[in-house]
Amino acid sequence: MKDINLLPEDVNGDVEEKQKAKMPATTKSIIITALIFLTVVMTYILPVVYLKVMRYRVDTTHEKLSSKTFENVRNVKAENIKFQQRIDSKEIIIDDIDVKNVYMGDLLTVIEKATPKGCNVKSVIYNKNLLKINGQAEKGIIAAEFLYNMEKLDNIIARSFNDGMDLKSIQGANDFELTFSIKGKGEK
């Protein structure tokens, strides 16, 4: 046990140790200011340093790519671009052909359905977008009906050349020749 008379001294000793443990206010403010300064400086300097490192890497990569080592890669890339351009031009041509395309099977079916009784189609000549039909009808009115039926098909027939209709009467049979302009499947 301790002596009661020594108690104030023990209390005083604890207070002195606490005061020694405490730092002065000026030391704390200097440390806090230094930490804030370092934080601000680091938030500015680190990105700048990072950007310089990245620029250096980009520059060295460009130098490496410009060297003779990658010359074959550049040549292959240039050829690839040329081939892609050729393919694109051919796709444009193919798309153009598809727009102007006429299915002959469908066209012959249309002609068959437009042909009235008493009318026979002898030949069908298709050249680019012109359709020439030669046939024979029992009467001139039947040939006119065939022309009328064909002109009603405005989704296929672009226009008829009425002055292109030629009707000849030979031994009671009426031979005719009709010329039409044909639309492709994508044309209007």
MARBA-244730 format. One record per residue (C-alpha): residue in three letters; chain; x negated, y negated, z negated. Coordinates in steps of 0.02 Angstrom, whole numbers, padded with zeros to 5 digits. Layout:
N
ala | A | X | Y | Z
...
***
This chain:
188
met | A | 00000 | 00000 | 00000
lys | A | -00048 | -00174 | 00028
asp | A | -00064 | -00312 | -00092
ile | A | 00074 | -00441 | -00085
asn | A | -00051 | -00583 | -00100
leu | A | -00132 | -00531 | 00062
leu | A | 00032 | -00536 | 00156
pro | A | 00022 | -00718 | 00212
glu | A | -00151 | -00690 | 00278
asp | A | -00092 | -00538 | 00377
val | A | 00049 | -00642 | 00448
asn | A | -00071 | -00780 | 00492
gly | A | -00187 | -00653 | 00574
asp | A | -00047 | -00589 | 00686
val | A | -00004 | -00766 | 00740
glu | A | -00185 | -00803 | 00784
glu | A | -00197 | -00645 | 00888
lys | A | -00037 | -00692 | 00981
gln | A | -00106 | -00865 | 01017
lys | A | -00268 | -00789 | 01081
ala | A | -00169 | -00670 | 01192
lys | A | -00069 | -00813 | 01268
met | A | -00148 | -00903 | 01414
pro | A | -00142 | -01088 | 01429
ala | A | -00004 | -01160 | 01542
thr | A | -00129 | -01233 | 01663
thr | A | -00206 | -01063 | 01700
lys | A | -00035 | -00988 | 01737
ser | A | 00012 | -01131 | 01853
ile | A | -00153 | -01112 | 01947
ile | A | -00125 | -00925 | 01972
ile | A | 00056 | -00950 | 02030
thr | A | 00003 | -01088 | 02150
ala | A | -00136 | -00978 | 02219
leu | A | -00012 | -00833 | 02247
ile | A | 00111 | -00946 | 02337
phe | A | -00028 | -01018 | 02444
leu | A | -00091 | -00844 | 02489
thr | A | 00086 | -00787 | 02534
val | A | 00114 | -00936 | 02648
val | A | -00056 | -00919 | 02729
met | A | -00035 | -00732 | 02756
thr | A | 00137 | -00753 | 02835
tyr | A | 00058 | -00871 | 02960
ile | A | -00110 | -00786 | 02987
leu | A | -00052 | -00604 | 03001
pro | A | 00063 | -00633 | 03151
val | A | -00070 | -00738 | 03239
val | A | -00200 | -00602 | 03212
tyr | A | -00076 | -00468 | 03268
leu | A | -00037 | -00564 | 03429
lys | A | -00222 | -00586 | 03467
val | A | -00250 | -00399 | 03444
met | A | -00103 | -00359 | 03559
arg | A | -00164 | -00481 | 03692
tyr | A | -00336 | -00402 | 03684
arg | A | -00258 | -00230 | 03709
val | A | -00154 | -00292 | 03856
asp | A | -00307 | -00371 | 03937
thr | A | -00411 | -00213 | 03917
thr | A | -00269 | -00108 | 03987
his | A | -00256 | -00222 | 04140
glu | A | -00444 | -00208 | 04164
lys | A | -00434 | -00019 | 04155
leu | A | -00288 | -00014 | 04278
ser | A | -00383 | -00126 | 04398
ser | A | -00531 | -00009 | 04399
lys | A | -00563 | 00118 | 04536
thr | A | -00507 | 00257 | 04422
phe | A | -00324 | 00211 | 04448
glu | A | -00338 | 00167 | 04633
asn | A | -00254 | 00331 | 04683
val | A | -00110 | 00295 | 04565
arg | A | -00085 | 00124 | 04644
asn | A | -00089 | 00200 | 04819
val | A | 00039 | 00332 | 04772
lys | A | 00150 | 00200 | 04694
ala | A | 00141 | 00094 | 04853
glu | A | 00184 | 00246 | 04961
asn | A | 00328 | 00286 | 04844
ile | A | 00397 | 00110 | 04867
lys | A | 00383 | 00128 | 05058
phe | A | 00474 | 00296 | 05054
gln | A | 00610 | 00224 | 04943
gln | A | 00634 | 00081 | 05067
arg | A | 00649 | 00205 | 05210
ile | A | 00776 | 00307 | 05113
asp | A | 00876 | 00150 | 05073
ser | A | 00881 | 00100 | 05256
lys | A | 00937 | 00274 | 05307
glu | A | 01073 | 00272 | 05173
ile | A | 01138 | 00109 | 05247
ile | A | 01144 | 00190 | 05419
ile | A | 01233 | 00344 | 05349
asp | A | 01360 | 00236 | 05258
asp | A | 01391 | 00140 | 05419
ile | A | 01418 | 00303 | 05514
asp | A | 01537 | 00364 | 05378
val | A | 01640 | 00205 | 05394
lys | A | 01654 | 00227 | 05583
asn | A | 01675 | 00416 | 05577
val | A | 01827 | 00493 | 05660
tyr | A | 01872 | 00674 | 05624
met | A | 01909 | 00753 | 05792
gly | A | 02016 | 00890 | 05715
asp | A | 02128 | 00759 | 05634
leu | A | 02132 | 00659 | 05795
leu | A | 02185 | 00811 | 05898
thr | A | 02321 | 00851 | 05770
val | A | 02387 | 00673 | 05784
ile | A | 02388 | 00684 | 05974
glu | A | 02480 | 00851 | 05965
lys | A | 02613 | 00779 | 05849
ala | A | 02634 | 00624 | 05957
thr | A | 02660 | 00727 | 06114
pro | A | 02847 | 00739 | 06156
lys | A | 02933 | 00888 | 06242
gly | A | 02903 | 00887 | 06426
cys | A | 02728 | 00812 | 06408
asn | A | 02564 | 00906 | 06423
val | A | 02393 | 00839 | 06377
lys | A | 02262 | 00898 | 06502
ser | A | 02105 | 00819 | 06430
val | A | 02048 | 00712 | 06284
ile | A | 01886 | 00615 | 06306
tyr | A | 01813 | 00527 | 06155
asn | A | 01666 | 00410 | 06179
lys | A | 01610 | 00306 | 06028
asn | A | 01771 | 00217 | 05984
leu | A | 01866 | 00239 | 06147
leu | A | 01990 | 00380 | 06172
lys | A | 02047 | 00426 | 06346
ile | A | 02193 | 00547 | 06364
asn | A | 02242 | 00626 | 06529
gly | A | 02406 | 00717 | 06540
gln | A | 02559 | 00761 | 06637
ala | A | 02741 | 00721 | 06598
glu | A | 02901 | 00785 | 06679
lys | A | 02966 | 00606 | 06691
gly | A | 02890 | 00433 | 06677
ile | A | 02997 | 00397 | 06524
ile | A | 02916 | 00544 | 06432
ala | A | 02743 | 00472 | 06468
ala | A | 02804 | 00304 | 06400
glu | A | 02870 | 00393 | 06244
phe | A | 02698 | 00472 | 06219
leu | A | 02618 | 00300 | 06232
tyr | A | 02744 | 00231 | 06107
asn | A | 02711 | 00374 | 05985
met | A | 02524 | 00346 | 05995
glu | A | 02538 | 00158 | 05967
lys | A | 02641 | 00188 | 05808
leu | A | 02488 | 00270 | 05731
asp | A | 02407 | 00105 | 05682
asn | A | 02303 | 00187 | 05547
ile | A | 02205 | 00277 | 05684
ile | A | 02235 | 00178 | 05842
ala | A | 02158 | 00004 | 05835
arg | A | 02238 | -00056 | 05996
ser | A | 02294 | 00016 | 06160
phe | A | 02244 | -00052 | 06325
asn | A | 02416 | -00062 | 06404
asp | A | 02339 | -00108 | 06569
gly | A | 02237 | 00052 | 06548
met | A | 02392 | 00160 | 06570
asp | A | 02393 | 00236 | 06740
leu | A | 02547 | 00334 | 06795
lys | A | 02545 | 00430 | 06959
ser | A | 02684 | 00536 | 07028
ile | A | 02621 | 00689 | 07121
gln | A | 02748 | 00820 | 07180
gly | A | 02876 | 00775 | 07046
ala | A | 02750 | 00780 | 06904
asn | A | 02693 | 00617 | 06827
asp | A | 02508 | 00616 | 06788
phe | A | 02452 | 00484 | 06664
glu | A | 02293 | 00419 | 06591
leu | A | 02292 | 00319 | 06427
thr | A | 02147 | 00228 | 06346
phe | A | 02144 | 00184 | 06160
ser | A | 02024 | 00104 | 06040
ile | A | 02001 | 00212 | 05885
lys | A | 01970 | 00156 | 05705
gly | A | 01847 | 00246 | 05594
lys | A | 01906 | 00315 | 05427
gly | A | 01838 | 00164 | 05333
glu | A | 01891 | 00030 | 05455
lys | A | 02049 | -00072 | 05439
***
